[in-house]
Amino acid sequence: RVETIDGFSAHADRGEILAWLRNFKRPPRHTWVVHGEPPAAAALAAALRDELRWEADVATDGESVKL
């Protein structure tokens, strides 16, 4: 017998991520999106810039960032 349980996920969707980030008292200096397919990652970075006015980019494979 196979049972399906809908609604459980370890991943938040775009709306849930943005809702969580809106609770930050101040934004980070820069946000790097490091997960997801390239079009989805680019869309999330754009939403961070457009909706939250944060500096945000999608990390590229092999890229190094000085923190």
C-alpha positions in Angstrom: 0.0 0.0 0.0 1.3 3.5 -1.0 0.2 6.6 0.9 0.8 10.1 -0.4 1.2 13.0 1.9 1.0 16.3 0.2 2.3 19.6 1.6 5.6 18.4 3.2 8.8 19.9 1.7 12.2 20.9 3.0 12.2 23.7 0.5 10.4 27.0 0.6 8.9 28.5 -2.5 9.7 32.0 -3.7 6.8 33.6 -1.8 7.8 31.9 1.4 11.4 32.9 1.0 10.5 36.6 0.4 8.1 36.6 3.4 10.8 35.2 5.6 13.4 37.8 4.3 11.0 40.7 4.8 11.3 40.1 8.6 15.0 40.9 8.6 15.6 44.1 10.6 18.2 45.1 8.0 19.3 43.5 4.8 22.7 41.8 4.4 25.3 43.8 2.4 24.9 41.3 -0.5 22.8 38.2 -1.1 24.0 35.3 -3.3 21.4 32.9 -4.6 23.2 29.5 -4.7 20.4 27.0 -5.3 17.9 26.2 -8.0 17.8 26.0 -11.8 19.4 29.0 -13.5 16.1 30.7 -14.6 14.5 30.2 -11.1 17.7 31.4 -9.3 17.8 34.5 -11.6 14.1 35.2 -10.9 14.6 35.0 -7.1 17.6 37.3 -7.3 15.6 39.8 -9.4 12.8 39.6 -6.8 15.2 40.4 -4.0 16.4 43.4 -6.0 13.0 44.6 -7.2 10.8 43.9 -4.2 13.2 44.2 -1.2 15.7 46.6 -2.8 18.5 44.3 -1.7 21.8 43.8 -3.6 21.5 40.3 -4.9 23.0 38.1 -7.6 23.2 34.5 -8.7 26.5 32.8 -7.9 28.3 31.3 -10.8 29.9 27.8 -10.7 33.4 28.1 -9.3 33.0 31.7 -8.3 34.8 32.9 -5.2 33.5 35.8 -3.0 35.5 37.5 -0.3 33.3 37.9 2.8 
